[in-house]
Amino acid sequence: MVLSRFFASLPSLPLFRTAPRREPGSLLGEAPLKAVRMLGVVRLAEARERAEHALRGARRCSCCRALLEHLHDRIGSTLFLDDDPEQLACAFDAQERDGFAARVLAACIVLSGRERVAPAL
């Protein structure tokens, strides 16, 4: 009887509760991610659709297509959600970027970026 009450109370203990999944940049007081703002929305979920649209257009532009082809050479294989697309655009030569380079990079960040985590000590 005592054990059954004990096991019944386990889900209510903080240790056994699952934290609600939060969208990066969605905590109260946090500004929306720059890549998300560059796509003209506030939430990451809304930005994904716009990012897909931006990349479809980028594949039709020779300059943007070259930027996408050299993305991993210039920036590396990992994009983080809090990366600054305008700063990343500076990693490309002037002939590899145009006025849309930062927006294309923002789309890449939104679609394949991951949340930056601190290393475990």
Backbone as CSV, one residue per row, in Angstrom:
resi,resn,N_x,N_y,N_z,CA_x,CA_y,CA_z,C_x,C_y,C_z
1,MET,0.822,-1.186,0.000,0.000,0.000,0.000,0.869,1.255,0.000
2,VAL,1.875,1.289,0.857,2.755,2.447,0.932,3.534,2.577,-0.369
3,LEU,3.996,1.459,-0.907,4.748,1.500,-2.157,3.884,1.985,-3.313
4,SER,2.644,1.596,-3.343,1.789,2.030,-4.451,1.585,3.551,-4.411
5,ARG,1.461,4.140,-3.203,1.351,5.595,-3.105,2.661,6.261,-3.508
6,PHE,3.768,5.638,-3.157,5.081,6.180,-3.517,5.231,6.226,-5.044
7,PHE,4.951,5.098,-5.705,5.091,5.052,-7.159,4.084,5.970,-7.860
8,ALA,2.927,6.128,-7.269,1.922,7.008,-7.854,2.362,8.473,-7.780
9,SER,3.169,8.817,-6.776,3.602,10.210,-6.615,4.841,10.545,-7.446
10,LEU,5.515,9.559,-8.005,6.740,9.819,-8.772,6.562,10.802,-9.928
11,PRO,5.523,10.675,-10.754,5.401,11.609,-11.875,5.284,13.071,-11.445
12,SER,4.862,13.337,-10.221,4.717,14.726,-9.786,6.024,15.316,-9.264
13,LEU,7.022,14.500,-9.028,8.300,15.012,-8.552,9.042,15.717,-9.682
14,PRO,9.715,16.830,-9.391,10.412,17.586,-10.440,11.426,16.754,-11.218
15,LEU,12.048,15.820,-10.575,13.058,14.990,-11.229,12.473,14.181,-12.374
16,PHE,11.212,13.800,-12.275,10.594,12.933,-13.261,9.723,13.682,-14.271
17,ARG,9.607,14.983,-14.124,8.836,15.769,-15.085,9.717,16.091,-16.285
18,THR,9.141,16.035,-17.447,9.897,16.430,-18.635,9.706,17.922,-18.841
19,ALA,10.795,18.589,-19.094,10.729,20.033,-19.328,10.070,20.280,-20.670
20,PRO,9.221,21.280,-20.751,8.618,21.581,-22.047,9.691,22.010,-23.032
21,ARG,9.573,21.532,-24.230,10.558,21.871,-25.260,10.354,23.318,-25.665
22,ARG,11.410,24.091,-25.561,11.292,25.499,-25.913,11.973,25.760,-27.238
23,GLU,11.474,26.729,-27.915,12.087,27.158,-29.164,13.265,28.052,-28.815
24,PRO,14.444,27.853,-29.430,15.578,28.717,-29.123,15.206,30.176,-29.346
25,GLY,15.611,31.021,-28.406,15.317,32.436,-28.510,13.918,32.798,-28.061
26,SER,13.188,31.854,-27.456,11.802,32.141,-27.114,11.593,32.443,-25.638
27,LEU,12.639,32.401,-24.836,12.475,32.719,-23.428,12.111,34.194,-23.274
28,LEU,11.362,34.493,-22.250,10.947,35.857,-22.000,12.177,36.750,-21.904
29,GLY,12.166,37.829,-22.621,13.285,38.756,-22.579,14.352,38.487,-23.626
30,GLU,14.339,37.349,-24.271,15.326,37.054,-25.308,14.851,37.627,-26.633
31,ALA,15.758,38.232,-27.344,15.427,38.746,-28.674,15.341,37.572,-29.637
32,PRO,14.495,37.674,-30.654,14.453,36.610,-31.659,15.815,36.466,-32.330
33,LEU,16.106,35.300,-32.790,17.378,35.035,-33.454,17.525,35.920,-34.683
34,LYS,18.738,36.383,-34.933,18.970,37.294,-36.045,18.605,36.645,-37.378
35,ALA,18.939,35.381,-37.548,18.616,34.689,-38.798,17.105,34.650,-39.011
36,VAL,16.362,34.468,-37.954,14.900,34.441,-38.037,14.378,35.830,-38.409
37,ARG,14.911,36.856,-37.758,14.481,38.232,-38.049,14.792,38.612,-39.495
38,MET,15.927,38.141,-40.020,16.290,38.480,-41.394,15.314,37.887,-42.405
39,LEU,14.621,36.841,-41.998,13.621,36.236,-42.873,12.247,36.866,-42.675
40,GLY,12.165,37.887,-41.823,10.948,38.668,-41.687,9.896,38.124,-40.752
41,VAL,10.290,37.225,-39.850,9.335,36.670,-38.887,9.952,36.713,-37.492
42,VAL,9.197,36.238,-36.507,9.662,36.283,-35.133,9.999,34.890,-34.598
43,ARG,9.274,33.881,-35.059,9.447,32.535,-34.512,10.190,31.636,-35.491
44,LEU,10.986,30.743,-34.938,11.772,29.807,-35.734,10.870,28.926,-36.598
45,ALA,9.758,28.484,-36.055,8.838,27.627,-36.817,8.323,28.342,-38.064
46,GLU,8.033,29.638,-37.943,7.553,30.410,-39.096,8.674,30.640,-40.104
47,ALA,9.895,30.764,-39.594,11.040,31.060,-40.459,11.404,29.884,-41.361
48,ARG,11.090,28.682,-40.961,11.479,27.507,-41.759,10.851,27.533,-43.152
49,GLU,9.592,27.879,-43.232,8.917,27.934,-44.539,9.546,29.021,-45.414
50,ARG,9.815,30.163,-44.825,10.448,31.240,-45.586,11.868,30.870,-46.007
51,ALA,12.549,30.124,-45.156,13.914,29.699,-45.478,13.907,28.751,-46.677
52,GLU,12.965,27.829,-46.711,12.872,26.916,-47.855,12.602,27.697,-49.138
53,HIS,11.742,28.682,-49.062,11.431,29.518,-50.222,12.679,30.295,-50.664
54,ALA,13.416,30.854,-49.712,14.630,31.614,-50.033,15.677,30.729,-50.696
55,LEU,15.821,29.505,-50.229,16.814,28.609,-50.834,16.399,28.137,-52.223
56,ARG,15.099,27.983,-52.450,14.657,27.638,-53.804,15.051,28.751,-54.773
57,GLY,14.858,29.981,-54.359,15.240,31.118,-55.194,16.750,31.226,-55.351
58,ALA,17.473,30.919,-54.294,18.936,31.016,-54.327,19.534,30.031,-55.327
59,ARG,18.921,28.907,-55.491,19.449,27.901,-56.426,19.318,28.344,-57.882
60,ARG,18.448,29.335,-58.130,18.275,29.852,-59.492,19.232,31.011,-59.793
61,CYS,19.888,31.535,-58.777,20.805,32.669,-58.929,22.241,32.142,-58.951
62,SER,23.017,32.506,-59.947,24.378,31.967,-60.067,25.272,32.387,-58.895
63,CYS,25.137,33.618,-58.424,25.956,34.079,-57.300,25.579,33.331,-56.013
64,CYS,24.291,33.224,-55.728,23.830,32.527,-54.528,24.140,31.037,-54.596
65,ARG,24.035,30.469,-55.802,24.347,29.052,-55.982,25.823,28.809,-55.662
66,ALA,26.715,29.719,-56.099,28.145,29.598,-55.788,28.375,29.715,-54.283
67,LEU,27.642,30.619,-53.639,27.754,30.761,-52.187,27.391,29.450,-51.496
68,LEU,26.297,28.836,-51.927,25.876,27.560,-51.331,26.883,26.448,-51.589
69,GLU,27.498,26.459,-52.773,28.483,25.426,-53.099,29.736,25.543,-52.239
70,HIS,30.080,26.754,-51.813,31.298,26.975,-51.028,31.023,27.168,-49.538
71,LEU,29.812,26.934,-49.135,29.405,27.167,-47.747,30.293,26.433,-46.753
72,HIS,30.468,25.144,-46.945,31.241,24.355,-45.978,32.735,24.663,-46.054
73,ASP,33.217,25.043,-47.225,34.624,25.421,-47.349,34.917,26.696,-46.572
74,ARG,34.018,27.651,-46.612,34.261,28.952,-45.994,33.873,29.009,-44.521
75,ILE,32.807,28.311,-44.158,32.251,28.441,-42.806,32.457,27.193,-41.958
76,GLY,32.488,26.051,-42.581,32.583,24.804,-41.828,31.293,24.026,-41.940
77,SER,31.251,22.897,-41.291,30.097,22.015,-41.444,28.991,22.264,-40.428
78,THR,29.255,23.075,-39.407,28.256,23.286,-38.365,27.800,24.731,-38.342
79,LEU,26.499,24.922,-38.443,25.896,26.236,-38.270,25.139,26.223,-36.951
80,PHE,25.182,27.336,-36.255,24.463,27.459,-34.993,23.321,28.449,-35.165
81,LEU,22.238,28.213,-34.462,21.064,29.056,-34.586,21.331,30.505,-34.198
82,ASP,22.310,30.738,-33.350,22.600,32.118,-32.946,23.709,32.760,-33.773
83,ASP,24.144,32.100,-34.853,25.139,32.698,-35.749,24.573,33.957,-36.388
84,ASP,25.459,34.891,-36.701,25.080,36.135,-37.357,25.296,35.973,-38.864
85,PRO,24.226,35.938,-39.647,24.365,35.730,-41.096,25.220,36.791,-41.776
86,GLU,25.147,38.026,-41.310,25.947,39.090,-41.923,27.435,38.885,-41.661
87,GLN,27.777,38.423,-40.480,29.176,38.126,-40.172,29.666,36.938,-40.990
88,LEU,28.831,35.921,-41.132,29.216,34.756,-41.926,29.419,35.129,-43.390
89,ALA,28.639,36.065,-43.888,28.769,36.490,-45.287,30.152,37.091,-45.548
90,CYS,30.754,37.663,-44.534,32.096,38.251,-44.687,33.165,37.195,-44.960
91,ALA,32.862,35.941,-44.713,33.823,34.864,-44.966,33.956,34.557,-46.459
92,PHE,33.071,35.121,-47.269,33.073,34.873,-48.708,33.722,36.038,-49.439
93,ASP,34.379,35.732,-50.549,34.959,36.777,-51.385,33.828,37.643,-51.958
94,ALA,34.181,38.868,-52.330,33.180,39.812,-52.844,32.439,39.262,-54.060
95,GLN,33.135,38.534,-54.947,32.468,37.996,-56.133,31.572,36.791,-55.813
96,GLU,31.687,36.241,-54.609,30.862,35.095,-54.207,29.602,35.523,-53.464
97,ARG,29.457,36.805,-53.191,28.278,37.261,-52.440,27.688,38.501,-53.083
98,ASP,26.410,38.655,-52.841,25.699,39.837,-53.317,24.832,40.343,-52.168
99,GLY,23.873,41.170,-52.452,23.007,41.729,-51.423,22.113,40.713,-50.735
100,PHE,22.007,39.528,-51.323,21.146,38.494,-50.747,21.924,37.426,-49.975
101,ALA,23.231,37.547,-49.920,24.060,36.510,-49.287,23.680,36.290,-47.830
102,ALA,23.500,37.357,-47.082,23.159,37.205,-45.663,21.798,36.528,-45.497
103,ARG,20.849,36.842,-46.362,19.523,36.212,-46.286,19.610,34.724,-46.627
104,VAL,20.419,34.377,-47.611,20.618,32.968,-47.967,21.268,32.231,-46.799
105,LEU,22.251,32.856,-46.180,22.900,32.237,-45.019,21.928,32.131,-43.842
106,ALA,21.065,33.123,-43.681,20.043,33.048,-42.634,19.129,31.845,-42.870
107,ALA,18.778,31.608,-44.126,17.941,30.450,-44.463,18.662,29.146,-44.117
108,CYS,19.950,29.076,-44.414,20.731,27.881,-44.079,20.781,27.672,-42.569
109,ILE,20.952,28.759,-41.826,21.000,28.673,-40.365,19.671,28.163,-39.827
110,VAL,18.580,28.701,-40.319,17.252,28.314,-39.840,16.970,26.841,-40.132
111,LEU,17.384,26.369,-41.299,17.059,24.990,-41.684,18.020,23.954,-41.129
112,SER,19.284,24.305,-40.952,20.226,23.271,-40.510,21.040,23.653,-39.284
113,GLY,20.778,24.837,-38.736,21.515,25.248,-37.540,21.074,24.468,-36.321
114,ARG,21.982,24.382,-35.365,21.635,23.706,-34.123,21.876,24.661,-32.965
115,GLU,21.296,24.360,-31.848,21.447,25.203,-30.672,22.848,25.012,-30.116
116,ARG,23.475,26.103,-29.740,24.813,26.059,-29.151,24.664,25.609,-27.705
117,VAL,25.447,24.628,-27.301,25.411,24.153,-25.927,26.782,24.307,-25.305
118,ALA,26.802,24.607,-24.023,28.072,24.740,-23.314,28.665,23.362,-23.075
119,PRO,29.984,23.233,-23.146,30.605,21.927,-22.908,30.411,21.501,-21.448
120,ALA,30.228,20.222,-21.267,30.072,19.663,-19.932,31.407,19.718,-19.204
121,LEU,31.352,20.085,-17.956,32.588,20.168,-17.168,32.859,18.914,-16.402
